[in-house]
Structures are given as C-alpha cells and as structure tokens.
C-alpha cells in the first residue's frame, strides 16, 4: 500500500495519458518495443516492468525486452534483452525500469489520496541514457481537467559535460501544480 501511495504521481500521469492519448497505463509486453508473448508480466506506465510472484514463489523468470533494464529498488543492471531470474522478499514485487526511465515518487503514506498542499517528490532516474517524463497534476477531485484546469511539467535528465543532471521544466497549464520540490536520485552508479 505504501509503495502504491509513493507511485501516485507516476500512475496519475499514466492515467491522464490514457484519458488524453489512449495509451493504456497497464499493458501487455507485446506492446513494448522488443516485447515478447509473456502473460505473467506487464508494463506499468511507460518505464516500469512488473513481474509478480504468485503464492509460494520466491523467484521467477522475467523476459526483459530490448534495451537495458534496471532493478527498481537498487538501480543495478538486471539485464538487456534477456531472460533473467528475479528473486524478491515477500514484501516486494520484482520491478524493472528501462534505461533512461524517470519515476516520480511521493512520500510514503497510508492513504492514496493526493496531498493537498505543496508536495516534495523524489525523482528517480535509472540507467545512463538521457530521458524525460511529462509529470501531470490536477485537483484530483473534480472534472475541471476536462476544461483544461491541469498542469504538465517536463522532468528531464540531460548529459552536461559527461554527467547526468536533472532538470524541471516550467509548469504549463492553468492548474498550480502541488509539486514544488524535486529531489533527484540517480539510481544507477556510473562506471
């Protein structure tokens, strides 16, 4: 439940993209570039691959599509266009993030209700590629977003002088985003 709460900004943006562009927030692996016919794992938003364990399992095979994929929890390289074995403790679901993936996270909590005031975000970046993420926000309660009362803010990672750097674009739209503090966390050690 706390992980789900942390992922609200990521999921909320994915749901807004579904409503606006028709991109499903949860989709079959065949819809991912280089994806395979795998029925027990799926894409969650644009960057996260979910490979659930079933009762009694402590490990499982995971088919990673084209490109490099990183462990969500540690940032370590999990594999590249390969089948790997994933192990996880009982309280974790195996999650993988594609190279260049950006995942905004709220603080952990016991409620899935969006924070009403300014909310700091931990913005995670995985891998070594540049990337971007169009963070979405609205009031979370009304249908005013249908009248354009919402905001989009580009989170991006760029390479400057050989180093990755996080940037936050200006908020566009008539809604004043509740996200005002962005703490970047680069999950993958650069070698």
N, C-alpha and C positions, 0 to 999 in steps of 0.2 A: 504494500500500500504506500509506503514512504517513497519507494522508487517511482511509483506511478505519479505521485504528487510532484516529485522532482522533475519528471519528464513533461509536465503540463505545458510549458511554453513550446516544446518541440511538437507535442501531439496537437496542441491548439493550432499551431501554424499548419500542420499537416491536414487538419480538418478544414481549415479555411481554404487551403489549396484544393481540396476535394470539392468544396462547395463552389469555388470560383472557376477552377480549371478542369475538374473531373478527374484529378489524379487521386486514386484510392490511397488512403493512409496505410492500409494493410493490404499487401498484395502478394500474389504468387511469385515464386522465384523465376518463373519463365518470363516475367515482365522486367526483370533486371538484366542489364547487358551481360551476356555470357552466362545467364542463369540456366539452371537445369530443371528437369522434371523431378522435383522433390516435394513431397506432400506434407512433410512434418517439420518444415521450417518456412519462414516468410520474411518479407521486408516490412519494416515498421517505419513509415516515413521514408524520406529519401536516402538516409545514410545508415540506418541500423538494421542488421540481420538478426532475427530471433530464432534460436534453436532450442525449443523447450524440451525438458526432460519429462518423462512420464513416471508415475509412481514406481518406486523401487530402483530407478536408474540413477547411477552416479556419473556415467559418461555416455557419450553418443557420438556417432559420425555426423559431421557437418560438411556440406558441399559449399565451398566458397567460390563465388563467381569470379569472372575476370577482374584483375587488379589485386592490389594488396588490401588485406583486411586485418584489423587490429582488435585485440581484446578490449571491450568496453571498460572493464574495471581497472586494468593495468596499463593499457596503451601499448603492450608488447605485440609485435608482429605475430599473427596467428597463422597466416599462410597467404598464398597467392594462386588463385585458380586451381585449387586443390581440394581433396577431401581430407579433413583433419579429424582428430578425436578431441572432443571437448569434455572436460570434467568440470563439475561445479558443486559447491556445497549446497545443502538443502535449501538455503535461503537465497540462492542466486539462480537466475536463468542465464544460460550461455548467450551472450550478446556480442556482436562484432560490428565494427564501424569501418566503412570503406575509407581508403586513403583520401585525405583532404576533407573528410567529414567534420562538420561542426554541429555540436549538440548543446543547446542552451538548457541549463538546469536551474530550477528554483531551489530554495532551501527545503530540506526535508520537513515534513509535517504530517499530521494525522488527518488532514482534510484535503479534498481535491478541489475545493472552492478556490478560485483565483484570489490572490492577495489584492486588497482594495487600494492600498497606497503604494508609494514607491517600493519596488521590489528589486533587490540586487539579484543578478544572475551570475552563476558560474558558467562560463562559456568554454566548453572543451573542444579542442582540435586534435584530430588523430592523423598520424602519418606524417609525410614530408611534403605533400603537394599543397599548393595554394587551394583555397576553397571559399565558398560563400554560402550564406544561409539567409533567406528573407524573413526575418522574425516578424510575426503578426501579433497584433493585440487589438482588443476592443473592450467594451464594458463588461462582457461576459454574462450579461443578464437579459438584455433586450434584443430586439431585431433591428436596432439602429444601424448595424453594419450593412444592412441591405440598402440604406440610404447613403452609404459611404462613410459612416462615422466609425472609422477604424484607423489603424496605422500599420505601416510596413517600415521596417528598418533593416538595412543590409548589414549583416555581420560578415566580415571577410578576413581572411588570412592571406597576407601578401609576403613575398620574399623581398627583403630590403638588405642590400649588402651581404647576401648569403644567409641571412637569418629570417625566420618566420616571425611575423608581427601581426597582432590582432588589431582590427580597426572596426569602428562602429559608424555607419553612415547616419545621416540625419533622418529623423522620423518623418515619413511622408504620410499625409492624410490628416483628417480633421480631429482625430482622437489623440489626446495626450497620453502616450504610452506610459504604463506603470513601471516599465523597465528603465531605470535611470543609471544604474551602476553595473558595469560589466567587468567581471574578474576573469581574465583569460587564463586558461590552464592548458598547456601544451602537454598532451598525454604521452607522446612518443619521444623518447630520447633521440636526439640527432647524433649520429655517429660520425 
